[in-house]
Amino acid sequence: MSDSENTFIDESFFTGETEKQQENDALTSLQNNFSQKQIGSIAKYVEPISGNSPIENLIDMFKQQENLFAVPVEEYDHVVGVIDRKTTAAATNTAWKRFTSKNIIDYTQRVSTILYAHDFIEKTLQKVSDINREYGIIYFPVFNNRSFYGIVSLDNFLSRIAEIREQDLEKAGLIQRNYFPDSSLIARLPYKFQAWNKMANALGGDFYQLYPVSDSKSLICCFDVSGKNVAASLLTIAIGSFFKTLPLLAKKEENPSLIISQLDDYLQQSVPQGNFITAVICFVDLNNSKLFIYNCGHTITYMLYKDSPSSSAGKLASIKPELPPLGIGAVKAALENAQKQPFSVIPLKKGIHLDLYTDGFTDMKNDDGVRYEDELAKKFFINLYAINDKDVCSTIEHTVTSWIQNAMLPDDITVIDIRF
């Protein structure tokens, strides 16, 4: 074997590529030690430059690296601040300025506040924003223990916080959705149940629930929490938790009035003062062929009936609220002390359709700011009676999207269609 075959020539020794790659690998490994909520995960390492160097030295550096926007500056072997691309360009954009230019340290934005890689982004944002407003500083050096670690910009802070919050909203949305009835429960129902829900934001205050009391009895509930977005969604989870807990109780309650009273008691303890929850709660009793409807400050509930699907004549009942909203402790008192029955009892027949909705449906506006309102909602449910079961949700969606056109959705919308 010749000497040339035994000889390995590492040309990167002369180019410095191996050393540079090792530095990059070390930095990546170090960044992985920080969570995405810590500054170390967004800081970018840039080799510091001596403040005693002439500013002209930065011109070629910025030209060669288009993605480089700022460079950390050292004084007495310690990073004291940052100089950015804009400052460098302003100091060297004419021949006279280049002739009279000073050293880099004279143009450096000194940052007296020290940011550490293990600091949390959200907790540090206010401090960084205050410095930016007062001094116009955009880029900040970051240290890991006492060593320089990298630089970070205000935009990096804002982008990461937006990213984290988006991820948190997605997780919260999944948690909220987990409290909605699942498809397996809906499939086991002895009647047809279709629900269409669209939130105005990532989270919302509309909620619906199915609760099997027994093989022949069940509760169908539609809720609308006062307020919007995150605060409202927390209250929907409180409602969902109540129904998750009911099956675990030693005695399974079958009286709908008592269940609703318990829910009102529970929500009174959970709902902050000034908030409330409107609801329509329907108790289906197949054994006795009865339907109990409790409207607690909610929108009108429509009950439609025809003797046969082909019949041109039919009956429409509008069931208005007779009970106060939940969460203020008044529903239980109204059920116990009412002089007349504050809920509707309807004989259950084959062919009855029950339609529930939240006020986001009637409040939706088109591009001209015209609201959908109650009369159009009533006509919609009359026409929905003839729609096939499988097309109910697509019909609701088409109605909503064609009405709002390009307008923003002002409120959450839930529409529920139950067919016996």
C-alpha positions as CSV (number, residue, x, y, z in Angstrom):
1,M,0.0,0.0,0.0
2,S,1.4,3.4,-1.0
3,D,2.1,6.3,1.4
4,S,-0.6,8.3,-0.4
5,E,-3.2,5.7,0.4
6,N,-2.3,5.9,4.1
7,T,-2.4,9.7,4.2
8,F,-5.6,11.7,5.0
9,I,-5.5,15.4,4.2
10,D,-8.1,17.4,6.1
11,E,-8.4,20.6,4.0
12,S,-10.9,22.0,6.5
13,F,-7.9,22.6,8.8
14,F,-7.1,25.5,6.4
15,T,-10.6,26.7,5.7
16,G,-11.9,26.5,9.3
17,E,-15.0,24.7,8.3
18,T,-14.7,21.9,10.8
19,E,-14.2,24.4,13.7
20,K,-17.2,26.4,12.5
21,Q,-19.4,23.3,12.2
22,Q,-18.4,22.3,15.7
23,E,-19.4,25.7,17.0
24,N,-22.8,25.5,15.3
25,D,-23.3,22.0,16.6
26,A,-22.4,23.1,20.1
27,L,-24.8,26.1,19.9
28,T,-27.7,23.9,18.6
29,S,-27.1,21.4,21.4
30,L,-27.1,24.3,23.9
31,Q,-30.3,25.8,22.5
32,N,-32.0,22.4,22.9
33,N,-31.4,22.7,26.6
34,F,-33.9,25.6,26.8
35,S,-37.7,25.3,26.4
36,Q,-39.4,27.4,23.7
37,K,-40.6,29.7,26.5
38,Q,-37.0,30.7,27.4
39,I,-34.9,33.3,25.8
40,G,-32.1,30.8,25.0
41,S,-34.4,29.1,22.4
42,I,-34.7,32.3,20.3
43,A,-31.3,33.9,20.7
44,K,-29.0,33.7,17.7
45,Y,-25.2,33.4,18.1
46,V,-23.2,36.0,16.2
47,E,-19.4,36.3,16.7
48,P,-18.8,39.5,18.7
49,I,-16.6,42.2,17.1
50,S,-14.2,44.5,18.9
51,G,-15.4,48.0,19.6
52,N,-12.0,49.3,18.8
53,S,-12.3,48.2,15.2
54,P,-13.2,50.9,12.6
55,I,-16.9,50.8,11.6
56,E,-15.9,50.3,7.9
57,N,-15.1,46.7,8.9
58,L,-18.8,46.0,9.3
59,I,-19.7,47.1,5.7
60,D,-18.5,43.9,4.0
61,M,-19.8,41.8,6.9
62,F,-23.3,43.0,6.4
63,K,-23.0,42.8,2.6
64,Q,-21.8,39.1,2.7
65,Q,-24.5,38.0,5.2
66,E,-27.9,39.2,4.1
67,N,-29.6,37.6,7.1
68,L,-27.3,39.4,9.6
69,F,-29.1,42.4,11.1
70,A,-27.0,43.1,14.1
71,V,-23.6,42.3,15.6
72,P,-22.6,42.2,19.3
73,V,-19.8,44.6,20.3
74,E,-17.1,43.9,22.8
75,E,-15.2,46.3,25.0
76,Y,-12.4,45.0,27.3
77,D,-13.4,41.4,26.2
78,H,-17.0,41.8,27.4
79,V,-20.1,42.3,25.2
80,V,-21.5,45.7,26.1
81,G,-24.1,46.3,23.4
82,V,-25.1,45.8,19.8
83,I,-24.7,47.7,16.5
84,D,-27.2,47.0,13.8
85,R,-27.2,47.1,10.0
86,K,-29.2,50.4,9.8
87,T,-26.8,52.3,12.2
88,T,-23.8,51.0,10.2
89,A,-25.3,52.1,6.9
90,A,-26.2,55.6,8.2
91,A,-22.6,56.1,9.5
92,T,-21.0,55.0,6.2
93,N,-23.3,56.0,3.4
94,T,-21.1,58.8,2.1
95,A,-17.4,59.1,1.3
96,W,-17.1,61.9,3.9
97,K,-18.7,59.9,6.6
98,R,-16.4,57.0,5.9
99,F,-13.4,59.3,6.0
100,T,-14.4,60.8,9.3
101,S,-15.9,57.7,10.8
102,K,-14.9,56.5,14.3
103,N,-14.5,53.1,15.9
104,I,-17.5,50.8,16.2
105,I,-17.8,51.4,20.0
106,D,-18.8,55.0,19.3
107,Y,-21.9,53.9,17.4
108,T,-22.8,51.0,19.6
109,Q,-26.2,50.9,21.4
110,R,-25.1,50.0,24.9
111,V,-27.6,47.8,26.8
112,S,-27.2,48.0,30.6
113,T,-30.0,45.5,31.3
114,I,-28.7,42.0,31.2
115,L,-30.8,39.2,29.6
116,Y,-30.1,35.6,30.5
117,A,-30.8,32.6,28.3
118,H,-32.7,30.8,31.1
119,D,-35.1,33.8,31.6
120,F,-38.7,33.3,30.4
121,I,-39.7,35.3,27.3
122,E,-43.2,36.3,28.6
123,K,-41.8,37.6,31.9
124,T,-39.0,39.6,30.2
125,L,-41.1,41.1,27.4
126,Q,-42.3,44.1,29.4
127,K,-38.7,45.0,30.3
128,V,-37.6,44.7,26.7
129,S,-40.6,46.7,25.5
130,D,-39.9,49.5,28.0
131,I,-36.2,49.8,26.9
132,N,-37.3,49.8,23.3
133,R,-39.8,52.6,23.8
134,E,-37.4,54.7,25.9
135,Y,-34.1,54.2,24.0
136,G,-35.2,52.8,20.6
137,I,-33.1,49.7,21.2
138,I,-34.2,46.7,19.1
139,Y,-31.5,44.1,19.6
140,F,-30.3,42.8,23.0
141,P,-27.3,40.6,23.9
142,V,-28.1,37.4,25.8
143,F,-25.8,35.7,28.3
144,N,-25.7,32.2,29.6
145,N,-24.3,32.4,33.2
146,R,-21.5,34.9,32.6
147,S,-20.7,34.1,29.0
148,F,-22.1,35.8,25.9
149,Y,-24.7,33.5,24.3
150,G,-26.2,35.4,21.4
151,I,-28.5,38.3,20.4
152,V,-32.2,38.5,20.3
153,S,-34.6,41.2,18.9
154,L,-37.9,42.6,20.1
155,D,-39.5,41.0,17.0
156,N,-38.1,37.6,18.2
157,F,-39.9,38.1,21.5
158,L,-43.2,39.1,19.9
159,S,-43.1,36.3,17.3
160,R,-42.4,33.6,19.9
161,I,-45.0,34.8,22.3
162,A,-47.6,34.8,19.4
163,E,-46.5,31.3,18.5
164,I,-46.8,30.1,22.1
165,R,-50.2,31.7,22.5
166,E,-51.4,30.1,19.3
167,Q,-50.2,26.7,20.4
168,D,-51.9,27.3,23.8
169,L,-55.2,28.3,22.1
170,E,-55.0,25.2,20.0
171,K,-54.5,23.0,23.0
172,A,-57.3,24.8,24.9
173,G,-59.6,24.3,21.9
174,L,-58.9,20.6,21.9
175,I,-59.7,20.5,25.7
176,Q,-62.9,22.4,25.1
177,R,-63.9,20.1,22.2
178,N,-63.3,17.1,24.4
179,Y,-66.3,18.1,26.6
180,F,-68.6,18.1,23.6
181,P,-70.6,14.8,23.0
182,D,-68.6,12.3,21.0
183,S,-69.9,10.6,17.9
184,S,-70.2,7.2,19.6
185,L,-72.7,8.6,22.1
186,I,-74.7,10.4,19.4
187,A,-74.8,7.1,17.4
188,R,-76.4,5.3,20.3
189,L,-79.3,7.7,20.7
190,P,-82.8,6.4,19.9
191,Y,-83.5,9.6,17.9
192,K,-81.6,11.7,15.4
193,F,-79.3,14.4,16.8
194,Q,-77.5,16.9,14.5
195,A,-75.4,19.8,15.9
196,W,-73.5,22.5,14.0
197,N,-71.1,24.8,15.9
198,K,-68.8,27.6,14.8
199,M,-66.8,29.7,17.2
200,A,-66.2,33.4,16.4
201,N,-62.7,32.9,18.0
202,A,-60.4,30.0,18.7
203,L,-62.3,29.5,21.9
204,G,-65.9,30.4,22.7
205,G,-68.9,30.4,25.0
206,D,-71.3,28.1,23.1
207,F,-71.7,24.6,24.4
208,Y,-74.0,21.7,24.0
209,Q,-74.3,18.5,25.9
210,L,-76.0,15.1,25.8
211,Y,-76.5,13.2,29.0
212,P,-78.2,9.7,29.1
213,V,-80.1,9.5,32.3
214,S,-81.2,5.9,31.6
215,D,-81.8,3.7,28.5
216,S,-85.1,5.6,27.8
217,K,-84.4,9.0,29.3
218,S,-81.8,11.6,28.3
219,L,-81.0,15.3,28.6
220,I,-80.3,17.5,25.5
221,C,-78.7,20.8,26.5
222,C,-77.7,24.0,24.6
223,F,-75.8,26.6,26.5
224,D,-74.6,30.2,25.8
225,V,-72.2,31.7,28.2
226,S,-72.1,35.5,28.6
227,G,-68.8,36.9,27.4
228,K,-66.5,35.6,24.7
229,N,-63.3,33.8,23.9
230,V,-61.1,32.4,26.8
231,A,-63.1,33.6,29.8
232,A,-66.3,32.2,28.3
233,S,-64.7,28.9,27.3
234,L,-63.6,28.3,30.9
235,L,-67.2,28.4,32.0
236,T,-68.2,25.9,29.2
237,I,-65.6,23.5,30.7
238,A,-67.2,24.1,34.1
239,I,-70.5,22.9,32.6
240,G,-68.9,20.0,30.9
241,S,-67.2,19.0,34.2
242,F,-70.7,18.9,35.9
243,F,-72.0,16.4,33.3
244,K,-68.7,14.4,33.5
245,T,-69.2,14.1,37.3
246,L,-72.9,13.1,37.3
247,P,-72.4,9.4,36.4
248,L,-69.9,9.1,39.2
249,L,-72.4,10.0,41.9
250,A,-73.7,7.3,44.2
251,K,-77.3,8.0,43.4
252,K,-78.1,8.7,39.7
253,E,-80.8,11.4,39.7
254,E,-83.6,11.0,37.1
255,N,-85.7,14.0,37.9
256,P,-84.8,16.8,35.4
257,S,-85.9,19.6,37.6
258,L,-83.5,18.4,40.4
259,I,-80.6,17.9,37.9
260,I,-81.1,21.5,36.7
261,S,-81.3,22.8,40.2
262,Q,-78.0,21.0,41.0
263,L,-76.5,22.5,37.9
264,D,-77.6,26.0,39.0
265,D,-76.2,25.5,42.4
266,Y,-72.9,24.3,40.9
267,L,-72.6,27.1,38.5
268,Q,-73.5,29.7,41.1
269,Q,-70.3,28.6,42.9
270,S,-68.2,28.5,39.7
271,V,-69.4,31.6,37.7
272,P,-67.9,35.0,38.7
273,Q,-70.4,37.7,39.7
274,G,-71.8,39.5,36.7
275,N,-71.7,36.4,34.4
276,F,-74.5,34.1,33.6
277,I,-75.4,31.2,31.3
278,T,-78.5,30.9,29.2
279,A,-79.7,27.4,28.3
280,V,-82.4,25.2,26.8
281,I,-82.5,21.9,28.5
282,C,-84.7,19.2,27.0
283,F,-85.6,16.1,29.0
284,V,-86.6,13.2,26.7
285,D,-88.7,10.5,28.3
286,L,-89.4,7.8,25.8
287,N,-91.1,5.4,28.2
288,N,-93.9,8.0,28.9
289,S,-93.6,9.6,25.5
290,K,-93.1,13.0,26.9
291,L,-90.7,15.9,26.2
292,F,-89.9,18.5,28.9
293,I,-88.4,21.7,27.8
294,Y,-86.7,24.1,30.3
295,N,-85.8,27.4,28.6
296,C,-83.5,29.4,31.0
297,G,-83.3,32.9,29.5
298,H,-82.3,31.4,26.1
299,T,-83.4,32.0,22.5
300,I,-86.7,30.7,21.3
301,T,-87.0,26.9,20.9
302,Y,-88.9,25.7,17.9
303,M,-91.0,22.5,17.8
304,L,-92.3,21.4,14.4
305,Y,-94.6,18.6,13.7
306,K,-96.3,17.1,10.6
307,D,-98.6,14.1,10.4
308,S,-96.6,12.9,7.5
309,P,-93.5,14.2,5.7
310,S,-95.5,14.9,2.5
311,S,-98.2,16.8,4.4
312,S,-98.4,20.5,3.5
313,A,-99.9,21.4,6.9
314,G,-98.0,21.3,10.1
315,K,-97.7,22.7,13.6
316,L,-95.1,25.1,14.8
317,A,-94.6,25.9,18.5
318,S,-92.4,28.7,19.8
319,I,-91.2,28.0,23.3
320,K,-89.9,31.2,25.0
321,P,-87.9,31.4,28.2
322,E,-89.9,31.0,31.4
323,L,-86.9,30.5,33.7
324,P,-84.0,32.9,34.5
325,P,-80.4,32.2,33.3
326,L,-78.2,29.7,35.1
327,G,-75.4,30.7,37.4
328,I,-77.1,33.4,39.5
329,G,-78.9,31.0,41.8
330,A,-82.4,31.9,40.6
331,V,-83.3,28.8,38.6
332,K,-83.6,26.5,41.6
333,A,-85.7,29.0,43.4
334,A,-88.0,29.5,40.3
335,L,-88.5,25.7,40.0
336,E,-89.3,25.3,43.7
337,N,-91.5,28.4,44.2
338,A,-93.2,29.0,40.9
339,Q,-97.0,29.3,41.1
340,K,-97.3,27.6,37.7
341,Q,-95.1,25.1,35.9
342,P,-92.2,27.1,34.5
343,F,-91.4,24.6,31.7
344,S,-93.2,23.0,28.8
345,V,-94.4,19.4,28.6
346,I,-95.1,18.1,25.1
347,P,-96.5,14.7,24.1
348,L,-93.8,13.0,22.2
349,K,-94.8,11.8,18.7
350,K,-93.0,10.4,15.8
351,G,-92.3,13.2,13.3
352,I,-91.6,15.9,15.9
353,H,-88.5,18.0,15.2
354,L,-86.9,20.2,17.9
355,D,-84.6,23.0,17.0
356,L,-82.3,24.9,19.4
357,Y,-79.9,27.7,18.6
358,T,-77.8,30.3,20.3
359,D,-78.3,34.0,19.6
360,G,-75.2,34.1,17.4
361,F,-77.4,32.6,14.7
362,T,-79.9,35.5,14.7
363,D,-77.2,38.1,15.4
364,M,-75.0,37.2,12.4
365,K,-74.6,40.1,9.9
366,N,-73.9,40.2,6.2
367,D,-71.5,42.6,4.4
368,D,-74.1,45.4,4.6
369,G,-74.5,45.0,8.4
370,V,-78.0,43.5,8.1
371,R,-78.8,41.0,11.0
372,Y,-80.4,37.6,10.3
373,E,-82.9,38.0,13.1
374,D,-85.8,35.9,14.4
375,E,-88.2,35.9,11.5
376,L,-85.6,34.5,9.1
377,A,-84.6,31.9,11.7
378,K,-88.2,30.7,12.0
379,K,-88.5,30.4,8.2
380,F,-85.1,28.5,8.2
381,F,-86.3,25.9,10.7
382,I,-89.6,25.4,8.9
383,N,-87.7,24.7,5.7
384,L,-85.2,22.5,7.5
385,Y,-88.0,20.1,8.4
386,A,-88.0,18.7,4.8
387,I,-84.2,18.4,4.6
388,N,-82.8,14.9,4.8
389,D,-81.0,14.0,8.1
390,K,-77.6,13.7,6.4
391,D,-77.9,17.1,4.9
392,V,-78.9,19.1,8.0
393,C,-75.4,20.3,9.0
394,S,-74.4,21.2,5.5
395,T,-77.6,23.2,5.1
396,I,-76.9,25.1,8.3
397,E,-73.4,25.8,7.2
398,H,-74.4,27.0,3.8
399,T,-77.1,29.3,5.3
400,V,-74.5,30.8,7.7
401,T,-71.7,31.3,5.2
402,S,-74.0,32.6,2.4
403,W,-75.5,35.1,4.8
404,I,-72.3,36.5,6.4
405,Q,-70.4,36.5,3.1
406,N,-67.1,38.3,3.9
407,A,-68.3,39.8,7.2
408,M,-66.7,38.9,10.5
409,L,-68.6,36.5,12.7
410,P,-69.7,38.6,15.7
411,D,-70.6,35.7,18.0
412,D,-70.4,32.0,18.4
413,I,-73.1,30.0,16.6
414,T,-74.7,26.7,17.6
415,V,-77.7,25.1,15.8
416,I,-79.1,21.8,17.0
417,D,-81.8,19.7,15.2
418,I,-83.4,16.8,17.0
419,R,-85.8,14.4,15.2
420,F,-88.1,11.9,16.8
